[in-house]
Amino acid sequence: MELDPNDHVLKGWFDQFEGEDRNIASELIENLLYVDADEFQSRTLQMLRNLPNTHQGPFGLYVERKVRRYNAIPNRLFKEPKRKSRRSIGGGPRPVDSTHAGRHEVGSEGLIAQLCTQIQRENPAQFFNHPGPNAMRRERIRHFVFVTDFIGTGNQVSDYLEAAWRNASTKSWVSGRFLRFIVVCYSATEEGRKKVREHKCHPEVLEHLGAPTLRSLAPYKRSELRRLCERYGPTYSEAKGIPALGYGDCGALIAFAHGVPNNAPRLLFKRGRKWEPLFPARVTSAVQRSRRQARQASISRRLNRLAEKRIARLAAAQRLPTGSDETLLVLAALKRRPRTAETVSSRTELPIVEVNAAIERARAAGWIGESNRLTQRAYQELEVLREKRAPKPSRFIGKSGYYVPQSLRAQVDQFS
């Protein structure tokens, strides 16, 4: 979903830019992905409900929150007696625990904690809400499932995993293959995903959508938007140490109904002496969202972002063959590195599951070779579409909603 360009708050924010910079700022907002509350909740619940279908339970659910530290080291998640036998005991951590004395704020962890409670009530035999060591032994819990909305730098997730890993019992369970770690998130950046996966517990990361960032854009567009973020907004000192591209220099281009991550460019959410942010204090409710775009307009916008302007015009004019949209987006996104499913998802706004399905269809049809590189015949087919100006019988023949170029594959029945 996009922001409404006619919203007075958005217009006021644009008025702070000078000349041509307003158009560049408009492109920044066009590349910003807004996730409404229904979308976030339904996708997160879907991923959690699907766990028993792909993994052996039961599952212990834990919500992301900041963990307390001592000498820069995260405190242990479970109680551990100070004796020769370091067997963890007691109950589990609280889902929501403010680390600020006198300022009890609840962020996304409150919303995610409610989703975990809902899942636990739906299936109490498989899901347990923040179980402690005693419950994990009694219920024979096999998976430590960490749930969050967004992974930016991966630091906070890694801290929580480290807090659990510091318990001797946790290491023993993992060593004996009695316990595995899973991180479930709506979206993650490439850097954050990599950092989490490299933790000592080697967690499996399940995400719905790759997070769009400035790095996921085309190089010329990336540098242009980076310069804009560095020129405008509060200064480094006014932003209390947050870099121009947000915490960890992530440059995340995503906003949720419950708030903007601090990994987004600081000009979006930080106030300065002469600067009013679009999302003050990272709150998104003041800005109006546009109504659902027509599918053709949405596909056209994403193709434009992928530097396929001529094919984007065909999409806007409803001249693309039925069922070709998703595969065209994936092929356009695979023209440059990196070519992982997560990166393609961040470029196309397609769920990772749909990206993987499109890649498999393209590979089976011969459009993609090693390392997800496009073949020469795939480039030829894209060129045919670029040169198309009037409705003509297309070489792309769709079936069952799939995009299938006739000249690049065997009989249609083989892929039905």
Secondary structure as UniProt FT lines:
FT   TURN            5..6
FT   HELIX           8..14
FT   TURN            15..16
FT   TURN            19..20
FT   HELIX           21..30
FT   STRAND          33..35
FT   HELIX           37..49
FT   HELIX           51..54
FT   STRAND          59..63
FT   STRAND          69..70
FT   TURN            71..72
FT   STRAND          73..74
FT   TURN            101..102
FT   HELIX           108..122
FT   TURN            124..126
FT   STRAND          127..129
FT   HELIX           133..139
FT   STRAND          143..151
FT   HELIX           155..165
FT   HELIX           168..175
FT   TURN            176..177
FT   STRAND          180..188
FT   HELIX           190..197
FT   TURN            200..201
FT   STRAND          204..210
FT   HELIX           214..216
FT   HELIX           219..231
FT   TURN            236..241
FT   TURN            244..245
FT   HELIX           247..249
FT   STRAND          254..256
FT   TURN            257..258
FT   TURN            262..263
FT   HELIX           266..268
FT   TURN            273..274
FT   HELIX           280..282
FT   TURN            285..286
FT   HELIX           295..305
FT   TURN            306..307
FT   HELIX           309..316
FT   TURN            317..318
FT   TURN            322..323
FT   HELIX           325..333
FT   TURN            334..335
FT   HELIX           341..348
FT   HELIX           352..365
FT   HELIX           370..372
FT   HELIX           376..386
FT   TURN            400..401
FT   HELIX           406..408
FT   HELIX           412..415
//
